[in-house]
Amino acid sequence: MKSTQTVLTRGAARMVAPVLAMGVVILGMFVLAGCAPRPVGETGTEIVEASAVASLLEQPGAVLVDARSAPDYRQGHLPGAVNISRADIVVMSPFPALLAPPEQIENALGSRGISNDSLVVVYDDNNNMDAARLWWTLKVYGHHDVKVVSGGLEALKREGYTLTTQAPTVTPATFRAQPADESMMVSAREIRAHLDDPDPSVVLIDTRSDEEFLEGHIPGALHIDYRENNFRDGTFRPVNHIRINYLKQGIDYTKEVILYCHTSIRGTPTFLALYNAGYRSLRLFDGAWVEWTANPMNPIYRPDPETARLRAPDQS
């Protein structure tokens, strides 16, 4: 008697295999997104789409900030936008692009009409780097009502906004910085202590390019280029994409995440993307690679270029 067990033909097997593979992928996504620890903070609160800007600016006290350089701002900006460039919020000593002292931040904001009660909506044209750096700076100094426009100026122009060269009339305001939130920063000394006595709950992420990472990085650092947080058009990936991408690297909400790049400008978009996805244990090494390599006692890991695998970020 023939067996009653169903035997798939080769053709049927070829039809079923892709379905099974897709099922495995979907199951994996559910495992990553559904069974991992839940966010420790609200999600989707810091990054806004260009389509939401008009309604945000209708709120009393809202201030639109162009975070590009002063020359770029003068060549054309959104109507009503004030300019706060990178130079306004950093100092260049003892290392480049360090967090400016509170008095400098108070002057930069107050002179642009920003008070402690203002909603700040910020954009740039630099892969969200300068907008994110301003966002991070304001967070450090206790101002939390800040929104970053995903995709910056190009996204706003696609939304129909036009540019002007006319500077807005600004009424100066008073901005008082709170004591700097040290929990958002980490020092070279603390990183060195971690390397000497590793804590498995701490993850170090290098947000620089492939080439920079392969030339040398802090030992044990994972490499996740900050651009992996973006689509090709420069807009941020949605919260669920960010969650899944980092969970696949073993980075969940229970981890303390330390970020750095060359001068910690590129580290801030990743800080922002993770914060917007609900991560809260985030710290930026402000002195970054420049400070780390200035001390010959700090270890540097240089992968073998023949065996190192370059990451190829999906920018779709």
C-alpha positions, 0 to 999 in steps of 0.5 A: 500500500502506498504511503498516505504521507504527502510528498511535495513535488519539486515544483511545489517545493520551489513555490513553498520555499520563498513563503517559508523564508518570508515567514522566518523573516517576519517571525524574526521581526516580531521577535525583535520588535515584539519580545525585546524590552520595551522603550524606556521613554516616549517615542516619536517625540523629537523628530517631525516631518516637514508637513508638520512644521506649519502647524508647529509654528502656529503655537505661541512662542515657536521659533524656527531655526536654520542651523546652517552656516551664516553664509548659507543662511544669508543666501536663502532660508525659510521665511521667519527663520533665525540662524544659529550655526554650529559656530554659535554653539561650540568652542574649538579648544582644547579640541574641535567642536566641544560643547560651548559654556552656558553663557555662550548658549544663553547669548546665542538663543536669547539674541535670536528671540528664544526663551525658556518657554519657546518651542524650537523647530530646527532644520539644516541641509547636512544630513540632520547633523547640525540640527541634531547637534543643536537639539542635543546642546539644548537638551544638555542645558535643560531645554527639552521643547525642541523638534528636528525637521526630518530631512531638513531644508530639502524636505521643506522645499519638497513640501512647498516652502520657498526661500528668502534672503530677508532676515526676520525682525527679532525681539531679544529674549532671556534664556537661562541655561540649566546646569549641564546634564552630565548623564548625556556625556562621557569622558575619555577617562570613563571610556578608558575605565570601561576598557580596563574593566568592561561592562557588558551592559555598555555598548560603544558605537563609532558613527563614522564612515567605513574608511575612518573606522578601518583606519582605527577606532576605540577597541570594542566599538561597534561600527554603525555609520550615522547615515544608516539612520536615514533614507536616501533623501536624508529623512530619518527612518521611522521609529520601528526601523531604528528599533529593529536595526539596532536590536539586530546589533544586540542594542536594546533599551537595557544597554548604556550606549556611548556614541562618538565620531571624529568631533561628535557632530555626526554622533548627535544624529544617532543620539537623536534617532535612538532617543526618538526611538525610546532609548534613554541611556545615551551618552556622547563622547564630546571630545571624540576621536580627536581627543582620544588619539591626542593621548598616546596612552589611549589604545587604538584598534586597527583592523587588518584591511585584508580581512575587515568586512566593510559595512554597506549601509542600505540607503533605500 
